[in-house]
Amino acid sequence: MASQVRTEVVEQTTTFTLRELCEQSGVHAEYVIKLVSYGVIEPVEEPAAPEWTFDLESLARLRKAQRLQRDLKLNVPGLAVSLELLDDVQQLRREVERLKQQVRQLTGR
Amino acid sequence: MDFKDYYAVLGVSEDAPVDEIKKAYRKLARKFHPDVSKEKDAEIKFKDVGEAYEVLKDPDKRAEYDQMRKYGARGDGSFEPPPGWQSRSPFGGGGYTEADAAQFSDFFESMFGGGRRQQGAGPGGFGFGRGAAMRGEDVHARLALFLEEAVKGCEKQVSFNVTEADERGRLVPRRKTLKVKIPPGMREGQHIRLKGQGSPGVGGGAAGDLFIEVELAPHPLFTVEGENILLTLPVAPWEAALGAKVPVPTVDSKVNLTIPKGATTGQRLRLKGKGMPNKAGKSAGDQIVVLQVTLPKQHSEKAESLYRQLADEEQSFDPRSKMKT
């Protein structure tokens, strides 16, 4: 089977307009605007809302926000706090891993 | 088919009131949410918890389940519904589970069967109208890369579940495998998107996309710090004191690095452009070499006498000068 698998090439730099972002994730523009105003996602540049563009990380984050809201019934401020804390935890986890590894190397174990 | 003990899944007793079930569900949903939990099978546990709640929160379904639980309690944990069994409470209630109904277990299907969403006749949730075209679901997958693969780019096989309609129009999960060309310079936590590789659309709707989140496997030598790659390099005391040229591994080859005279532990030397590339494959970060002065485990008699000479010579050096009161 594996030999029949076609290789998919990843699109490199994708950006989305506000409209595309909404269509892509099935939400209203108001919802995106609210998420932006709470700093949950950020447009690449910040002209007026109709000209916003978003990168792939914003889209992925929007999807994550949608899953969390759907599954855990969060409101937007709660969502903003959760996502920030999740980011912090992840960053700390990486930092701990990195430091642990450096300690291992320094102590030769 | 295995019998599913929904009470055990939620960790409640058989006679737990609905409030308690709800509370247990909420707590476990937070704990095992795949976007929150780092546990390995969080996704499976989260689905189990959702499925258990879907049944136990509804008095009718719960009564049917309790009946079945008595009937189906065979010693070996296997389960078959009685012949002619048909649920009086077709699945289709509200709640988050709607979106994931196709992911429920065969056990659930056998009890509340016909419950899986059907094309154009599903619960009237968001965007799921009568036979209307609907975009397929986006699918999220994770992919672990070795540092070498992330730096140079690579081709990887990725497997994931999509949801698609079977011949009867029911939405069922299907395993899908793709080969994906990963561009160079992917960082931990970054996403790539494959357009149209998610779940197929319904009623002529477009297919969803596949999102792959990249993870980096730990490397025995290198660590990644932003766009830089760190390497701890052991050096001998005399290399540090006198300076030296030593071979140093980089992610894709090696280079000769000049250790400056009088180097110390913790000193950072920079190899320009040997860090993580950016998305266009051009160099963005550097490799940072952190020096670590390392001593032999044992010294020969000759070396010891040389150390004594050194001690005489360097009497003014006090390594503990900062500890004085």
Interface residues (C-beta under 8 A of the other chain):
Chain A: M1 A2 V5 R6 T7 E8 V9 V10 E11 Q12 T13 T14 Q24 S25 G26 L56 E57 L59 A60 R63 K64 R67 L68 R70 D71 L72 S82 L86 Q90 R93 R94 E97 R98 Q101 Q102 Q105 L106 G108
Chain B: A29 R30 H33 P34 D35 V36 K38 F46 Y96 A99 F126 G127 R135 D138 H140 E155 Q157 T177 L178 K179 V180 K181 I182 P183 E188 G189 Q190 H191 I192 R193 L194 K195 Q197 D209 F211 E213 P218 L221 T223 V224 E225 L230 T232 K279 A280 V290 Q292 T294
